[in-house]
Amino acid sequence: MGVLLILLSLIPAAACYLVFAWWLPSDSERYQDYRAAEPCSSRSMEQGQTDCLSTWLLTVEKTVNKTAGKSSSYEATLTGQDSWRGTVSFGDPGPLLERLDPGDQVTATAWRGDIVVLSKDGVRQNTSQAPRDELQMNAAIGLLAALVALQVFVFGAVRVVRPCDYEPFTWNPYGKRLLIIITTVCFGVGLPAVWIGIPWWTVPTVAIPVVCMMAGLIHHRLRRGAAGGV
């Protein structure tokens, strides 16, 4: 069992590596490129370049504004010249989607082949394809994977080193409590970091000491409880 746990820890460890080595840098680079993009010139439009910001006048065919928990859907189906037709999605109904009606004319801003912004009468709304500076959640997910990998590895290593005395490094109650704490702390730090707009590296800086402190406290209580039971 100990060897199996050690091997299983490689899965979240690999996920952590992918987050910090590829996903987070990729999202950061894409956001920076988007921020630096300038309106397309006539020449760049003729050459079919997509790294610039192009604007198109489109017509709203229909909208979907449905709020129903996890099945919420916010979409606008648009039509343009040459029989073009497409659908864009949003994260919420405001401030523009809720005002749109079939037949309305909107200005669509496109970047790298995706419609990233819709606007009408000075009201703008980003679509779900618009790059966002939300690297804090990338870091929270990567950190979650790292801490889960560490937990599973430690539990496995203890079983290998002490096959007959591995308490309290078991799923119930220590492992279960640790997993709840890791998940709560990672997202409890990551989400406010997104809302406040602080740098992504503050997520591991804050979360790791908190998780370590809580893990130590729970371990101490369980050991003391076991000693008291004896």
C-alpha positions as CSV (number, residue, x, y, z in Angstrom):
1,M,0.0,0.0,0.0
2,G,2.8,2.4,0.8
3,V,4.5,1.9,-2.5
4,L,1.2,2.3,-4.3
5,L,0.5,5.6,-2.5
6,I,3.9,6.9,-3.5
7,L,3.3,6.0,-7.1
8,L,-0.2,7.6,-7.0
9,S,1.4,10.8,-5.7
10,L,3.1,11.2,-9.1
11,I,-0.3,12.0,-10.7
12,P,-1.0,15.2,-8.8
13,A,2.7,16.0,-8.9
14,A,2.6,15.9,-12.7
15,A,-0.5,18.0,-12.7
16,C,1.3,20.6,-10.5
17,Y,4.2,20.6,-12.9
18,L,1.9,21.3,-15.9
19,V,0.2,24.1,-14.1
20,F,3.3,26.0,-13.2
21,A,5.5,25.1,-16.2
22,W,2.9,25.5,-18.9
23,W,-0.7,26.6,-18.0
24,L,0.2,29.6,-15.8
25,P,3.0,31.0,-18.1
26,S,0.8,30.4,-21.2
27,D,-2.1,32.3,-19.7
28,S,0.2,35.1,-18.6
29,E,1.8,35.5,-22.0
30,R,-1.6,35.4,-23.7
31,Y,-3.0,38.1,-21.5
32,Q,0.1,40.3,-22.0
33,D,-0.2,39.9,-25.8
34,Y,-3.8,40.8,-25.6
35,R,-3.1,43.9,-23.5
36,A,-0.4,45.0,-26.0
37,A,-2.6,44.4,-29.1
38,E,-3.4,47.5,-31.2
39,P,-6.3,48.1,-33.7
40,C,-5.7,46.4,-37.0
41,S,-4.6,48.6,-39.9
42,S,-6.0,48.2,-43.4
43,R,-2.9,46.4,-44.5
44,S,-2.9,43.9,-41.6
45,M,-6.6,43.2,-42.3
46,E,-5.8,42.5,-46.0
47,Q,-2.9,40.2,-44.9
48,G,-5.3,38.3,-42.5
49,Q,-3.3,39.1,-39.4
50,T,-5.1,38.1,-36.2
51,D,-2.7,39.5,-33.4
52,C,-4.3,42.9,-33.8
53,L,-7.8,44.0,-32.7
54,S,-10.3,44.0,-35.5
55,T,-13.9,45.4,-35.2
56,W,-17.0,44.2,-37.0
57,L,-20.6,45.4,-37.1
58,L,-22.8,42.4,-36.4
59,T,-26.5,41.8,-35.8
60,V,-28.0,40.0,-32.8
61,E,-30.1,37.0,-33.9
62,K,-31.0,35.8,-30.4
63,T,-29.8,35.8,-26.9
64,V,-29.8,33.2,-24.0
65,N,-29.9,34.7,-20.5
66,K,-30.6,31.7,-18.2
67,T,-29.6,31.6,-14.6
68,A,-30.1,28.2,-13.1
69,G,-27.2,27.4,-10.8
70,K,-24.6,25.2,-12.5
71,S,-26.6,25.1,-15.7
72,S,-26.5,28.8,-16.2
73,S,-26.1,29.9,-19.8
74,Y,-25.4,33.4,-21.2
75,E,-25.0,33.5,-25.0
76,A,-25.6,35.7,-28.0
77,T,-26.0,34.4,-31.5
78,L,-24.7,36.9,-34.1
79,T,-24.9,37.2,-37.8
80,G,-22.8,39.3,-40.2
81,Q,-22.1,39.8,-43.8
82,D,-21.5,36.9,-46.2
83,S,-23.9,34.7,-44.2
84,W,-21.5,34.6,-41.3
85,R,-23.2,33.2,-38.1
86,G,-21.6,32.5,-34.7
87,T,-22.4,32.3,-31.0
88,V,-20.4,33.9,-28.2
89,S,-20.7,33.1,-24.5
90,F,-20.4,35.2,-21.4
91,G,-19.7,34.6,-17.7
92,D,-22.8,36.7,-16.6
93,P,-25.7,38.6,-18.1
94,G,-24.4,42.1,-17.5
95,P,-23.8,44.8,-18.3
96,L,-24.6,44.3,-22.0
97,L,-26.1,40.9,-22.7
98,E,-29.2,41.6,-20.6
99,R,-29.9,44.7,-22.7
100,L,-29.7,43.1,-26.1
101,D,-32.7,42.2,-28.3
102,P,-32.9,40.4,-31.6
103,G,-32.1,42.8,-34.4
104,D,-29.8,45.0,-32.4
105,Q,-26.6,46.1,-34.0
106,V,-23.4,45.5,-32.0
107,T,-19.7,46.1,-32.5
108,A,-17.6,43.0,-32.0
109,T,-13.9,43.2,-31.3
110,A,-12.0,40.1,-32.5
111,W,-8.5,38.9,-31.5
112,R,-6.7,35.8,-32.8
113,G,-9.9,34.5,-34.4
114,D,-12.1,35.0,-31.3
115,I,-14.7,37.6,-30.4
116,V,-13.4,39.0,-27.1
117,V,-15.7,42.0,-26.6
118,L,-19.2,43.1,-27.6
119,S,-20.2,46.8,-27.3
120,K,-23.3,48.9,-28.0
121,D,-24.0,52.5,-27.3
122,G,-20.8,52.7,-25.1
123,V,-21.6,49.6,-23.0
124,R,-19.0,46.9,-23.3
125,Q,-18.8,43.4,-22.1
126,N,-16.0,40.8,-22.3
127,T,-16.9,37.4,-23.7
128,S,-15.7,34.2,-22.2
129,Q,-12.9,34.1,-24.8
130,A,-11.3,37.4,-23.6
131,P,-8.0,36.8,-21.9
132,R,-8.1,37.6,-18.2
133,D,-5.5,38.4,-15.5
134,E,-6.7,35.6,-13.2
135,L,-3.5,33.7,-12.6
136,Q,-4.2,33.5,-8.9
137,M,-6.6,30.7,-9.6
138,N,-4.1,28.9,-11.8
139,A,-1.7,29.1,-8.9
140,A,-4.4,27.9,-6.4
141,I,-5.1,24.8,-8.6
142,G,-1.4,24.1,-9.1
143,L,-0.7,24.4,-5.3
144,L,-3.7,22.2,-4.6
145,A,-2.2,19.5,-6.8
146,A,1.2,19.9,-5.2
147,L,-0.1,19.7,-1.6
148,V,-2.2,16.6,-2.4
149,A,0.8,15.0,-4.0
150,L,2.9,15.7,-0.9
151,Q,0.1,14.4,1.4
152,V,-0.2,11.1,-0.6
153,F,3.6,10.7,-0.8
154,V,4.1,11.2,3.0
155,F,1.3,8.8,3.8
156,G,2.9,6.3,1.5
157,A,6.4,6.8,2.8
158,V,5.3,6.4,6.4
159,R,3.7,3.1,5.5
160,V,6.9,1.9,3.9
161,V,9.2,3.0,6.7
162,R,6.8,2.0,9.5
163,P,4.6,-0.7,8.1
164,C,3.3,-1.7,11.6
165,D,3.0,1.7,13.1
166,Y,1.8,4.3,10.6
167,E,-0.9,5.9,12.7
168,P,-2.2,8.6,12.4
169,F,-1.2,8.7,8.7
170,T,-4.4,7.1,7.6
171,W,-7.3,8.3,5.5
172,N,-9.7,8.6,8.4
173,P,-9.5,10.9,10.2
174,Y,-6.2,12.6,9.4
175,G,-6.1,12.2,5.6
176,K,-9.7,13.3,5.1
177,R,-9.2,16.4,7.3
178,L,-6.0,17.3,5.6
179,L,-7.6,17.1,2.2
180,I,-10.5,19.3,3.3
181,I,-8.1,21.8,4.7
182,I,-5.9,21.9,1.6
183,T,-8.8,22.4,-0.7
184,T,-10.4,25.1,1.5
185,V,-7.2,27.0,2.0
186,C,-6.1,26.9,-1.6
187,F,-9.4,28.2,-2.9
188,G,-10.0,30.4,0.2
189,V,-6.8,32.3,-0.7
190,G,-7.0,32.0,-4.5
191,L,-10.5,33.5,-4.9
192,P,-10.0,36.6,-2.8
193,A,-6.6,37.1,-4.5
194,V,-8.5,37.2,-7.9
195,W,-11.1,39.7,-6.5
196,I,-8.4,41.9,-4.9
197,G,-6.0,41.6,-7.8
198,I,-2.9,40.8,-5.8
199,P,0.0,38.9,-7.6
200,W,-0.5,35.2,-8.1
201,W,2.6,34.2,-6.1
202,T,0.9,35.5,-2.9
203,V,-1.3,32.4,-3.1
204,P,1.4,29.8,-2.3
205,T,3.1,32.3,0.0
206,V,0.0,32.6,2.2
207,A,-1.5,29.1,1.8
208,I,1.5,26.9,2.4
209,P,2.2,28.2,6.0
210,V,-1.5,28.0,6.8
211,V,-1.7,24.4,5.6
212,C,1.5,23.3,7.4
213,M,0.3,24.9,10.6
214,M,-3.1,23.2,10.5
215,A,-1.6,19.9,9.5
216,G,0.7,20.1,12.5
217,L,-2.1,21.0,14.9
218,I,-4.3,18.1,13.8
219,H,-1.4,15.7,13.9
220,H,-0.5,16.8,17.5
221,R,-4.1,16.4,18.6
222,L,-4.5,13.0,17.1
223,R,-1.2,11.8,18.7
224,R,-2.2,13.2,22.0
225,G,-5.6,11.6,21.8
226,A,-4.1,8.3,20.9
227,A,-1.7,8.6,23.9
228,G,-4.5,9.5,26.2
229,G,-6.5,6.5,25.0
230,V,-3.7,4.2,25.9
